[in-house]
Amino acid sequence: MLKNREPFSYRKDKSVPPFSAAGVFTVMDARCSLCARGAAWIARNDKAEEFKIVPLQSDLGGALMRHYGLDPSDPASWLYVEDGQAYSSLDAVIRVGKRLGGIWKILSLLRVLPAAFQDGLYRFVAVNRIRFFGTSDLCQLPDPEVRKRLLL
């Protein structure tokens, strides 16, 4: 369960290593093919080049997850931070789409689904993502747009 924290609270948490991100970043599993595709999707559509990507397996990624009350070993753990405020689950995906703009705002239609269904759908895909999509190494992707966004 995502802990409700004041915006930018991670900056005051001594267990979170200092890092440079203007306020829009995501923490995602660097070994998941679906996550690697998600990072590439963000990189292709982030015209303002705002997004930074933090691998879940990094010290920074694990510390950010714990700061927000998420378990870095839980396959459903995914974190999106926008302007210092944290989001997770399908809500985070919807907010990423809104931030990217254009056609991706259509993801907002998922809000018509009841919150419990949204969370259940997200968890089902997250728990089965390796089985459905396989593995990858986000940090070794040849895509220069993804690599320049990585915070290791």
HELIX and SHEET records of a PDB file:
HELIX    1   1 SER A    9  LYS A   12  5                                   4    
HELIX    2   2 SER A   33  ASN A   45  1                                  13    
HELIX    3   3 ASP A   59  HIS A   67  1                                   9    
HELIX    4   4 SER A   89  LEU A  100  1                                  12    
HELIX    5   5 GLY A  102  VAL A  112  5                                  11    
HELIX    6   6 ALA A  115  PHE A  133  1                                  19    
HELIX    7   7 LEU A  138  GLN A  140  5                                   3    
HELIX    8   8 PRO A  144  ARG A  147  1                                   4    
SHEET    1   A 4 LYS A  52  PRO A  55  0                                        
SHEET    2   A 4 VAL A  24  MET A  28  1                                        
SHEET    3   A 4 LEU A  79  GLU A  82 -1                                        
SHEET    4   A 4 GLN A  85  SER A  88 -1                                        
END                                                                             
